[in-house]
Amino acid sequence: MVIGAGLIGTSIALAMRERGAEVQLADRDAAALAMAVELGAGTALPDGDAPADPTAGPADLAVLAVPPAAVAVTLLDAQKRGLAKVYTDVASVKALPLRQARDLGCDLGTFVPGHPLAGRERSGPAAARADLFLGRSWALCPPAESEPEAVETVVALARACGAEPVTVDAEEHDRAVALVSHAPHVVSAAVAARLTGADDMALGLAGQGLRDVTRIAAGDPRLWIGILAGNAAPVADVLEAVATDLAVAASLLRDGSEEAATHVADLLLRGNAGRSRIPGKHGGDPSAYAAVQVVIPDRPGELAMIFQAAGVAGVNIEDVTIEHSPGRPLGVLEISVKPEAAQRLAEELRSRGWSVPGLA
């Protein structure tokens, strides 16, 4: 059972449906619920409150895919109605909902707080994907009261969705996501907000770097207000540290001296060092990839043919980005591959007529 047919809830439902599970769906938004059902995520509960077949008994598991502020009250209501044997949630804040659930007198023995670390800039069931969680971490923050059987059930859910369960204390989880998710969203929004007064000339010069920095700023503000309010203190700590670095950099840049430039360079170097610590593919050590750049026309099938060429060359593509040329029907595709495969890919692409600059 999934209560909340948004991006995460519908994606979980789709993933479980692919594995043959029977899924019941509930959402206060009738349109969202209808969309999730139409997408094949499951069947709607008759009134959103009780199992479709009362004689069948409670569901094995109920996923509460609701905002952080609604987790505790939704859990209490679901438990009073006996909707499931075990309950979990997917909110990106864990400590506050857990405290609220305890204060409301919820049964914490059957509740295992969770947070799949996956998402998209788009929201709602239309953006849902069954493969959203493949290879992603799924944080589990069971309180002391959680029964072992309940934890095992939620671990099985995460693995069935293709994720890797990670057990972590709720407070530690919130500090961690403040650093790696919540504060970065605010910083991205702050940069993007500078663009509201930009003229067309400046925006016409925008490149991939700006798109990378502001990508997550496209998230739903209503959703993010709830997340930030639920994790306010840890997020504020990170933002204050970032603001201090930026204020010092601004002051040094205005100074304009050579010594000031050295201090700004220190911030950039620390940025390099921090970026290098982000885990690589499948959570492993960061990998150094070679970039093969390909000039491609903007026409149907071009990417598919390039990917096919990589397959023929026996080259695994690790990542791709596209830089579009303003005002021209072409762009530059940057393909990240292992260094030893770069030359082989470049030669295969050139043999098929593509322009591959930069590699002899």
C-alpha positions in Angstrom: 0.0 0.0 0.0 1.2 3.5 -0.9 -0.3 6.6 0.7 0.7 9.6 -1.4 0.8 9.3 -5.2 3.5 11.8 -5.9 6.9 11.2 -7.6 8.4 8.9 -4.9 5.2 7.1 -3.9 4.2 6.3 -7.5 7.8 5.3 -8.3 7.8 2.8 -5.4 4.4 1.5 -6.5 5.6 1.1 -10.1 8.8 -0.7 -9.0 6.8 -3.1 -6.8 4.2 -3.7 -9.6 7.1 -4.8 -11.9 7.9 -7.4 -9.3 4.4 -8.7 -9.2 3.2 -7.1 -6.0 -0.4 -6.0 -5.5 -0.4 -2.3 -4.7 -3.2 -0.2 -3.3 -3.0 3.6 -3.7 -4.4 6.5 -1.8 -4.0 10.3 -2.2 -6.1 13.3 -1.2 -5.5 14.7 -4.7 -8.0 12.8 -6.9 -6.2 13.8 -10.1 -2.8 12.6 -8.8 -4.4 9.3 -7.7 -6.1 8.8 -11.1 -2.8 9.5 -12.9 -0.9 7.0 -10.8 -3.6 4.3 -11.4 -3.6 5.0 -15.1 0.2 4.6 -15.2 -0.3 1.1 -13.8 1.0 1.8 -10.3 -1.8 0.0 -8.6 -5.5 0.2 -7.7 -7.2 3.0 -5.8 -8.5 2.4 -2.3 -12.3 2.9 -2.5 -12.4 5.9 -0.2 -8.7 6.4 0.5 -9.2 5.2 4.1 -9.6 1.4 4.1 -8.4 -1.6 2.1 -10.3 -2.4 -1.0 -11.2 -5.8 0.4 -11.7 -5.6 4.2 -11.9 -9.4 4.4 -8.3 -9.6 3.0 -6.9 -8.1 6.2 -4.2 -5.4 6.5 -1.5 -4.9 3.8 1.9 -6.3 4.5 3.4 -2.8 4.3 2.2 0.8 4.0 4.5 3.4 2.5 3.7 6.9 3.7 4.8 9.1 0.8 3.7 12.4 2.3 5.5 15.6 3.3 7.6 15.6 6.6 5.0 17.5 8.5 2.3 15.0 7.6 4.1 11.8 8.4 3.2 11.5 12.1 -0.6 12.2 11.7 -0.8 10.0 8.6 0.9 7.2 10.5 -1.4 7.6 13.5 -4.5 7.6 11.2 -3.3 4.5 9.3 -2.5 2.6 12.4 -5.9 3.4 14.0 -7.5 2.0 10.8 -5.3 -1.1 10.8 -4.3 -0.5 7.2 -1.0 -2.5 7.4 1.2 -4.7 9.5 4.3 -2.5 9.0 4.7 1.2 8.1 7.5 3.2 6.6 7.8 6.7 5.2 10.0 8.4 2.5 10.3 11.9 3.9 13.8 13.5 3.5 13.7 14.6 7.2 13.7 11.9 9.9 14.2 13.3 13.4 11.2 15.7 13.5 8.5 13.2 12.1 9.8 10.5 14.5 9.5 12.8 17.5 6.1 13.8 16.5 5.0 10.2 16.0 6.3 9.4 19.5 4.4 12.4 21.0 1.2 11.3 19.3 1.4 7.8 20.7 2.0 6.0 17.4 3.0 2.4 17.6 6.8 2.7 16.8 7.2 -1.1 16.9 5.7 -1.4 13.5 7.2 1.9 12.1 10.6 2.1 10.3 11.4 5.6 9.1 13.0 5.6 5.7 14.3 8.0 3.0 15.2 6.8 -0.5 17.9 9.2 -1.7 16.6 9.6 -5.2 14.5 12.2 -7.0 14.0 14.4 -10.0 13.5 18.1 -10.5 10.0 17.3 -11.7 7.3 16.2 -9.2 4.0 14.4 -9.3 3.1 10.9 -10.6 3.7 11.8 -14.2 7.4 12.1 -13.4 7.5 8.7 -11.7 9.8 5.9 -12.9 10.1 2.3 -11.8 13.9 2.5 -12.0 14.2 5.7 -10.0 15.9 3.9 -7.1 18.3 1.6 -8.9 21.7 1.8 -7.3 20.7 4.5 -4.9 21.0 4.5 -1.1 17.9 4.1 0.9 18.4 5.4 4.5 16.6 3.6 7.3 16.3 5.2 10.7 14.6 2.6 13.0 14.0 3.8 16.5 14.8 1.5 19.4 11.2 0.4 19.5 11.2 -0.9 15.9 10.6 -4.7 15.8 13.2 -6.7 13.9 10.5 -8.1 11.6 9.4 -4.6 10.7 12.9 -3.6 9.8 13.4 -6.7 7.7 10.2 -5.9 5.8 11.3 -2.3 4.9 14.8 -3.5 4.0 13.2 -6.0 1.6 11.2 -3.1 0.1 14.3 -1.0 -0.5 16.1 -4.0 -2.2 13.1 -4.9 -4.3 13.2 -1.3 -5.7 16.8 -1.8 -6.6 18.2 0.4 -3.8 20.9 -0.3 -1.2 19.6 0.0 2.4 21.7 2.0 4.8 20.9 2.1 8.5 21.6 5.5 10.2 20.5 7.4 13.3 17.8 9.9 12.5 19.7 12.9 13.8 22.8 11.9 12.0 20.7 11.4 8.8 19.3 14.9 9.0 22.8 16.5 9.5 24.0 14.5 6.5 21.2 15.4 4.1 21.5 19.1 5.2 25.0 19.0 3.8 24.6 16.9 0.7 21.0 17.8 -0.4 19.0 20.4 1.5 21.6 23.3 1.7 22.8 22.7 -1.9 19.2 23.2 -3.1 19.0 26.6 -1.3 22.4 27.6 -2.7 21.3 26.6 -6.2 18.1 28.6 -5.8 20.1 31.6 -4.7 22.2 31.5 -7.8 19.1 30.9 -10.0 17.4 33.8 -8.3 20.1 36.2 -9.6 18.9 35.4 -13.1 15.4 36.9 -12.6 16.7 40.4 -13.4 19.2 39.3 -16.0 18.9 40.8 -19.5 18.6 38.7 -22.7 22.2 39.2 -23.6 23.5 37.8 -20.4 21.1 34.8 -20.5 22.2 34.2 -24.1 25.7 33.6 -22.8 24.6 30.9 -20.4 26.5 27.7 -20.7 26.4 24.2 -19.2 28.1 25.4 -16.0 25.1 27.6 -15.1 22.7 24.8 -16.0 24.6 22.4 -13.8 24.6 24.8 -10.8 20.9 25.7 -11.1 19.4 22.4 -12.2 18.0 21.5 -8.8 16.6 25.0 -8.3 13.7 23.8 -10.6 12.3 21.7 -7.7 8.8 22.4 -6.4 9.0 25.3 -3.9 6.0 24.0 -1.9 7.7 20.6 -1.4 11.0 22.2 -0.4 9.5 24.6 2.1 8.3 21.6 4.1 11.6 19.9 3.8 13.6 22.9 4.9 11.3 23.7 7.8 11.6 20.1 9.0 15.4 20.3 9.0 15.9 23.9 9.7 18.8 24.0 12.2 21.1 21.6 10.3 20.4 23.4 7.0 21.0 26.8 8.6 24.4 25.6 10.0 25.6 24.6 6.5 24.2 27.8 4.9 26.0 30.0 7.4 29.3 28.2 6.7 28.8 28.7 2.9 27.7 32.3 3.4 30.9 33.0 5.4 33.1 31.5 2.6 31.2 33.6 0.0 31.4 36.8 2.1 35.1 36.4 2.6 35.6 35.7 -1.1 33.6 38.8 -2.0 35.6 41.0 0.3 38.9 39.6 -1.0 37.8 40.1 -4.6 37.0 43.7 -3.9 40.4 44.1 -2.3 42.0 43.2 -5.6 45.4 42.5 -4.3 47.6 39.6 -5.2 47.4 38.3 -1.6 43.6 38.4 -1.7 43.6 36.4 -4.9 45.7 33.7 -3.2 43.0 33.4 -0.5 40.3 33.1 -3.1 42.3 30.4 -4.8 42.4 28.5 -1.5 38.6 28.4 -1.6 38.7 27.1 -5.2 41.2 24.4 -4.2 39.1 23.4 -1.2 36.2 23.1 -3.7 38.3 20.8 -5.9 39.1 18.7 -2.9 35.5 18.4 -1.7 34.2 17.6 -5.2 36.8 14.8 -5.5 35.3 13.1 -2.3 31.9 12.6 -3.8 31.6 8.8 -4.3 31.7 7.5 -7.9 29.4 5.1 -9.7 27.6 2.5 -7.5 28.9 4.3 -4.4 32.5 3.3 -5.1 35.7 5.5 -5.2 35.6 8.5 -7.5 36.9 7.6 -11.0 38.9 9.8 -13.4 37.2 9.6 -16.8 38.4 10.8 -20.1 36.0 13.1 -22.0 35.4 12.4 -25.7 33.7 15.4 -27.4 31.6 14.9 -30.5 30.0 17.6 -32.6 26.5 16.4 -33.4 23.6 17.9 -35.4 20.3 18.4 -33.7 18.3 15.7 -35.5 16.3 12.6 -34.6 18.3 9.4 -33.9 21.7 11.0 -33.6 22.3 10.0 -30.0 21.1 6.5 -30.6 23.6 6.0 -33.4 26.4 7.4 -31.2 25.5 5.0 -28.4 25.3 2.2 -30.9 28.8 3.1 -32.1 30.1 2.9 -28.6 28.6 -0.5 -28.2 30.3 -1.7 -31.4 33.6 -0.4 -30.1 33.1 -2.2 -26.8 33.1 1.0 -24.8 31.0 1.6 -21.7 29.6 5.1 -21.5 29.9 6.4 -17.9 28.2 9.7 -18.3 27.0 12.2 -21.0 26.3 15.9 -21.3 25.2 18.0 -24.2 26.2 21.6 -24.8 23.9 23.2 -27.3 25.2 25.9 -29.7 23.1 29.1 -29.4 21.3 29.8 -32.6 22.7 26.8 -34.5 21.1 23.4 -35.0 24.0 21.5 -33.5 25.8 20.9 -30.2 28.7 19.2 -28.5 28.2 15.8 -26.9 30.7 15.1 -24.1 31.0 11.4 -23.4 32.8 10.3 -20.3 34.6 6.9 -20.6 37.5 5.2 -19.0 40.8 6.7 -20.2 42.0 3.5 -21.9 38.8 3.4 -24.0 38.8 7.1 -25.2 41.0 6.6 -28.3 39.1 3.5 -29.4 35.7 5.4 -29.1 37.1 8.4 -30.9 38.3 6.3 -33.8 35.0 4.5 -34.1 33.1 7.7 -34.2 35.4 9.3 -36.8 35.1 6.3 -39.0 31.3 6.8 -39.0 31.6 10.5 -40.0 31.4 12.4 -36.7 33.8 15.2 -35.8 35.7 14.3 -32.7 38.1 17.1 -31.8 40.9 17.0 -29.2 42.0 13.4 -29.5 44.8 12.6 -32.0 
